[in-house]
Amino acid sequence: GIFVAQDHETAAQFYSLAADQGNVCAQYLIGFLCERGKGTKRDLGEAMRLYRAAAALRGVRALGSMGVCLEEGRGVAQSKAEAAASFAAASELGGADATFAAGMRYLDMIGKVNAPKSFILQQAVSNLALAARL
């Protein structure tokens, strides 16, 4: 905390109250705490539920975290396609980290999908250049 001792439990309580009221930032933050087990029980399923709720309200950071969870199968079945869609959605909303992640996912697709290599490289370069500008 700033000017006070860090207290994840109290933070989780306040974030939960705000998340229950539909606050997108609080939904992301309590999801983050649930994912890591800080101030609350570690619950990856609940973290994903909260990330999805925040993502539905166009929460950029939630979309990025949701993408990571989907990519790694944390709290949900692993889905690289859904992860890529989540990163792309966050990128469209101006999320620099997600835009970078989307660019890296395109590079990872080279030779693995039925698409021209030049198209994949163009998408990768476009996303990585945009991330650098954000």
C-alpha positions as CSV (number, residue, x, y, z in Angstrom):
1,G,0.0,0.0,0.0
2,I,0.9,3.6,-0.4
3,F,1.5,5.3,3.0
4,V,0.0,2.3,4.8
5,A,1.1,-1.3,5.3
6,Q,0.1,-3.6,2.5
7,D,-2.9,-5.7,3.4
8,H,-4.2,-8.0,0.7
9,E,-7.1,-9.3,2.9
10,T,-8.6,-5.9,3.4
11,A,-8.0,-5.0,-0.2
12,A,-9.8,-8.2,-1.3
13,Q,-12.8,-7.3,0.9
14,F,-13.1,-3.8,-0.6
15,Y,-12.5,-5.0,-4.2
16,S,-15.2,-7.7,-3.7
17,L,-17.7,-5.1,-2.6
18,A,-16.9,-2.9,-5.6
19,A,-16.9,-5.9,-8.0
20,D,-20.3,-6.9,-6.7
21,Q,-21.5,-3.5,-7.8
22,G,-20.2,-4.1,-11.4
23,N,-16.9,-2.1,-11.1
24,V,-14.8,-3.4,-13.9
25,C,-11.5,-2.4,-12.3
26,A,-12.4,-4.2,-9.0
27,Q,-13.6,-7.3,-10.9
28,Y,-10.1,-7.5,-12.5
29,L,-8.3,-6.8,-9.2
30,I,-10.2,-9.3,-7.1
31,G,-9.7,-11.8,-10.0
32,F,-6.0,-11.1,-9.9
33,L,-5.9,-11.7,-6.1
34,C,-7.9,-14.9,-6.5
35,E,-5.5,-16.1,-9.2
36,R,-2.6,-15.6,-6.9
37,G,-4.2,-16.5,-3.6
38,K,-3.3,-13.1,-2.0
39,G,-5.8,-11.9,0.6
40,T,-8.2,-14.6,-0.4
41,K,-8.2,-18.3,-1.1
42,R,-6.5,-19.2,-4.4
43,D,-9.3,-20.1,-6.8
44,L,-8.5,-20.2,-10.5
45,G,-12.1,-20.8,-11.6
46,E,-13.3,-17.8,-9.6
47,A,-10.4,-15.7,-11.1
48,M,-11.5,-16.6,-14.6
49,R,-15.2,-15.9,-13.7
50,L,-14.2,-12.4,-12.6
51,Y,-11.9,-11.8,-15.5
52,R,-14.8,-12.8,-17.9
53,A,-17.1,-10.4,-16.1
54,A,-14.6,-7.6,-16.4
55,A,-13.9,-8.5,-20.0
56,A,-17.6,-8.3,-20.8
57,L,-17.4,-4.7,-19.7
58,R,-14.3,-4.1,-21.9
59,G,-11.7,-4.4,-19.2
60,V,-8.4,-4.4,-21.1
61,R,-6.3,-5.8,-18.2
62,A,-9.0,-8.5,-17.6
63,L,-8.9,-9.5,-21.3
64,G,-5.1,-9.8,-21.1
65,S,-5.2,-11.9,-17.9
66,M,-8.0,-14.0,-19.3
67,G,-5.8,-14.7,-22.4
68,V,-2.9,-15.9,-20.3
69,C,-5.2,-18.2,-18.3
70,L,-6.7,-19.6,-21.5
71,E,-3.3,-20.0,-23.1
72,E,-1.9,-21.9,-20.0
73,G,-5.1,-23.7,-19.0
74,R,-5.3,-21.9,-15.6
75,G,-8.8,-22.3,-14.1
76,V,-10.2,-23.3,-17.5
77,A,-9.6,-25.8,-20.3
78,Q,-6.6,-24.7,-22.3
79,S,-7.6,-22.9,-25.6
80,K,-4.9,-21.2,-27.6
81,A,-7.6,-20.0,-30.0
82,E,-9.7,-18.3,-27.3
83,A,-6.5,-16.9,-25.8
84,A,-5.6,-15.3,-29.1
85,A,-9.1,-13.9,-29.4
86,S,-8.8,-12.4,-25.9
87,F,-5.4,-10.8,-26.6
88,A,-6.8,-9.5,-29.9
89,A,-9.9,-8.0,-28.1
90,A,-7.6,-6.3,-25.6
91,S,-5.3,-5.1,-28.3
92,E,-8.3,-3.5,-30.1
93,L,-9.1,-1.6,-26.9
94,G,-5.5,-0.2,-26.8
95,G,-3.9,-2.6,-24.3
96,A,-0.1,-2.4,-25.0
97,D,0.7,-5.7,-23.2
98,A,-2.1,-7.6,-25.0
99,T,-1.0,-6.0,-28.4
100,F,2.5,-7.3,-27.8
101,A,1.1,-10.7,-26.8
102,A,-1.0,-10.8,-29.9
103,G,2.1,-10.1,-32.1
104,M,4.0,-12.8,-30.4
105,R,1.2,-15.3,-30.9
106,Y,1.3,-14.5,-34.6
107,L,5.0,-15.3,-34.7
108,D,4.3,-18.5,-32.8
109,M,1.8,-19.5,-35.5
110,I,4.3,-19.6,-38.3
111,G,4.3,-23.1,-39.8
112,K,1.5,-24.2,-37.5
113,V,-1.6,-22.9,-39.3
114,N,-2.8,-23.0,-42.8
115,A,-2.1,-19.4,-43.7
116,P,0.5,-17.7,-45.8
117,K,3.7,-17.0,-43.9
118,S,3.8,-13.4,-45.3
119,F,0.3,-12.7,-43.9
120,I,1.3,-14.0,-40.4
121,L,4.5,-12.0,-40.4
122,Q,2.5,-8.9,-41.5
123,Q,0.1,-9.4,-38.6
124,A,3.0,-10.0,-36.2
125,V,4.9,-6.9,-37.2
126,S,1.8,-4.8,-37.2
127,N,0.9,-5.8,-33.7
128,L,4.5,-5.5,-32.3
129,A,4.9,-2.1,-33.9
130,L,1.6,-0.9,-32.5
131,A,2.6,-2.2,-29.0
132,A,5.8,-0.2,-29.2
133,R,3.8,3.0,-29.9
134,L,1.3,2.5,-27.1
